[in-house]
Structure formats: structure tokens, C-alpha cells
Amino acid sequence: MAESRKLAAILAADVVGFSRLVGADEEGTLARLRAVRSDLMDPAVSLHHGRVVKRTGDGAIVEFRSVVDAVRCAIALQTGMAERNVGVPAEARIDFRIGVHLGDVVEESDGDLMGDGVNIAARLEGVAAPGAICLSEDAYRQVKARLDLAASDLGETRLKNIAEPIRVYSIGVAGNGAAGAAPVDRALSRRSADQPNSAAKPSIAVLAFQNMSGDKEQEYFSDGISEDIITDLSKLSELHVIARNSSFTYKDKAVSIPVVARDLGARYVLEGSVRKAGNRIRVTAQLIDSLNGGHVWANRFDRELTDIFDIQDELTREIVAALKLKLTRGERDRLVRRRAASVEAYELLLRSREQAMLLTRAGNMAARQLADAAIAIDPQFAAAYALSAFTLFNDYANGFGADPAGALRLGRELAERAVEMDAEDPAARLALGSAYSWTRELDKAEAEARRGLALSPNSSELMILLIAVQIYAGDPAAAIGTLDALMELDPHYPDIALQFLADARFSLGDYALAVDALERRLKRNPESETAFALLASCYGWLGRTEDARRAWDEVMRIKPDYSIERRRQVQPFRQAEDFERRVEGLRRAGLRI
């Protein structure tokens, strides 16, 4: 067969939850999909000079001569579907995901296209949220100066069966109501900077401060100061603070402040730098209003390193004054929080946090050693006790150590000591709430999560704890509502949020929607054995036995010693039948477990 190689812009589109739609109303769904093709898709492709290469049962691969044409067509499709879905119940909507890539393709003699250019476009479509469009970096580079787009940089993303990570950009289409079908996706529908959130609070994103020390090894210090500023500001109920997970997405990138603000739904952006040399430190910071690009406040602090805590306190107070926030007495008191007794202990804590964020066995062990070293220097350092407790909970949950039960007991003791030392520290409340969760004291765990949120209303970590507790306690509907709030704080939410969404959907018996969430998680993290295990159970309940077996094979590939019994012991479901329903799905698929 003759073939030729060329560069092409490829659009891949797919219907969200197609199997669920067909299962509920096969005849009606197919009729509506045919109408969408004839009345919307085909005219839009023709208008933008595209060629339909192939149709799948619920989607299409389309070739364009330019990326600009491909993206304009994608926007027309998503806008048209948003209009068609007005008044249609969420469970009956046809929503598209779309991926666009510019890449090398091989054209067969019959006009079919093959190669990485097509494969990457198809994988990008899988990463996209319902109603959104995902672009590869190569595609985005072609259109960012030509089209007025509010694009969200999702960072380096591993796509299934694609060797190297791809930088992905997401475009939300104005007026698209697809996010309403899955509350976890609401954050992908970007808000304007002057209306950042439903409560109309002033909103702020704190970018990672630049490390100006000339030593890459000092990065932990500049990151740690940025994180502490986020933590301090998160304690203020009158301020909407974007989570670290999202604001740090732009680290080491040349970014446009208005674009960052629009992407994150924040009006104000704080950026700065840290230079640490010997016993001296210089911190510079500036607060920018994205509406006009003006500087609301700026300052430079040149001090002795031992003054780092005073710098953080002053910086936070000056931001509060610049934004004219009205603080309660309790909030004013909480801003003056207990600091480490020495800079040495503080630096050890920052290094410990850096290691803990690696989410590996080695990183977890290093984090505990560093936190314990900080405690040895300052025995009253509550934050270090809390962090050491978390590493022990990680040992327990992941089976890292030889004595999981002992790790849990010691972690709880450390969390209790952290609260005794500083009852106003949200991190201590988070640690104790996690301890109660793992020991199946779910009412106490929820109480600690809510106490922590009262101290730090913008804490995404405390929200994640609350979500987990709500699922384990048998209230999945409440968990979905909390997930919705989390998405507003953390637009670039971690993939574990999709696992929680899937768990909540599973508990509600919405197996097809759970599958949808899990597939999206696996696009972002294809090495999650917990996602594949729940996916296999979902498929079992849906009667898709071959799919269940393939998913379970992935569990065994990633973690050959995966144990249902171990999961039964660790996962703290209040009602044993909630876990057993997950096991029953595997049995229905005929899996040997």
C-alpha cells in the first residue's frame, strides 16, 4: 500500500459517557448523535476546511491544513453543543471532549491517517474535561498569538502509550454547561478575573517565589517561603486563596499575569524572589491587580536570616492592609502563629516537606528523618510533629514499613502532641483528623477536618481529608459537593481528586460515571493500581468482563503483591458492605482475587 508522510493538524472528538447514554436510551441517543453530525459537526468541519478521516461509533478524527482552523472548528463544536444542551437534563446531554495536535502523520493510499500525530490527538481528547478542548504544546504555540484564548496550562502530562510527557493546554468554552454534569469539573470552566468565585471575595494566587541564590539546592527555601505565605493567607475567611498545587504550576515559566489570573480565577497575583547568602536574606514581593496590570503593593526586605519569620509576618500583614481586608480578632491572632525556635529547625522542616511531596517510599523516609531532626532541635515545633505523623500514616496506608500498625499508633501520638502544642495550627488538626480517619473514628475525623477549615477556610488539604471521610462514612453526595469546592480552590487539582469522584460515584451506584472519572485519572496517572482496581470492579458491575480482566491485569502489572485483604484492613469504611460491593464487582467479572 502506498503511503506518504506529512505534517497535519489533527482534531480528535469523542462523546463523554457514550456507553452510559446508549445503555439508558440507545435509539434516542443514536438519533441525536446523527443529528449532531449532520447539523453541527459536518458543517463546522466544512466551514473550517477540514476533512473527516474516520468516524468512530461516538467520535471522529478530522484533519486540517492549519491548527488555527482546527481550533476554530473545535470551539464551534463545543459552543454549538452548549447551545443544544440548554434545558436538556444532565444525564441525557451529549458532551464532547476534543483534542488538537500538530504532528507528523502517515497518509495511506485510501486517505486514512496513522502515526503519533493521530495518537497524541486522541490521547489529548481523553485528558480533556467534558465540553473542553485540550491542545498539545506544538498546537498551542501556533494559535496563542492568533486567537484570543483563555488557556489553562496543565503542565507536563503523561499520555497513555506515548513515550514522553506532553505539555497540555486546556481551553474552556464560554457558555458550555457540561461542567454541571460532573461537579468536579466546574473549575475547568474558567471564571473572569473580576468575578473569581461565587462569594465575590477578593481572590489571590501566590506564585512560587524565584530562587535568586545561585544555588539550585536552595530551591526548597524559596518554595517553602511561598508555601508559608499561602498557608498564612489561607487562614483569612474574607480572601479566596488559590491552592499551592495550582499556583505552583507556573513555576520557572515566563508567564503573563493576566493569563495566569484568568486561568486560576484570581484577581490578584503575588510574585516575588528570595536571595539567601550566608546569614543574609533578601525577599522581594509585588502584588498585581490583573484587571489593570497595576502594582497594588511592593516591598523588599533585606534582613538577617534569623529575621525570616518577621519578614513573613510583615509581608502577610502588608498584603492584608493593601487589600483592605477586615479581619476578625481570631484571624489577627492566627496570623501571628507559633514559629520554630531556630532557623535551622525551620529549614529542616522545609526540606522535609519537599521530600514528602515526592510521594515515594524513599521520599517518605527522608521526610520523616528531616522532620524528626527538626524536633530534636526544637521539641515544641508542632508543625514538625504533624509532618512526621503524616509520613507514618503514609507508611501505614502504603505498607511501606515492616510494622504498619505500629506506624499508625506512633503517628497518632505525634498528631495528638502537635495539637496539644498548638491547637490553632491547621496542620496539626489535619494530622489528627487523618489519624482518626485511619483508626475508623470517622465522626472525630470529620470534626477535626471542620475545626481545621474553621482555622484555615482555604486549605485544600483539609478539604481532601473531609472528602475522604465523607466517602468512608457513607455520604458520597456530600463528598461530591466538597469536591466541587475543592476545584474552585485548586483549578489544577491533583489526580487523586478524580479517584475520590469515582469512589463517590461508585458508592451512589453510578458505575458508568465512575468509569469516566477513573479513565480521566488514568490519562493523567497511568500507573495508579488503585484506579485500575476500582475500574475493574465498575466493569464487573456493568457486565464488561473482558474490560474488567484487562484492568485487573494492569493492577497486577503495577503492583504484583496487591492484596484485597490488605485493602479491606486499611480502608476505613464505616459500613463493611461498602467495601464488599467493590469486591463483588470483581467477582462478577470472574476475577480470581
Helices and strands as residue ranges (DSSP letters): E 3-15, H 18-24, H 26-36, I 37-41, H 42-47, E 50-55, E 59-64, H 67-84, G 90-92, E 96-108, E 113-114, H 116-127, E 132-136, H 137-143, E 151-157, E 166-172, G 178-181, G 183-188, E 203-206, E 210-211, G 216-218, H 219-233, E 240-241, H 244-247, G 248-250, H 257-264, E 268-277, E 280-289, E 294-304, G 305-307, H 308-322, H 329-335, H 343-356, H 361-377, H 382-398, H 404-421, H 426-438, H 442-455, H 460-472, H 476-489, H 496-507, H 511-524, H 529-541, H 545-558, H 564-570, H 576-588
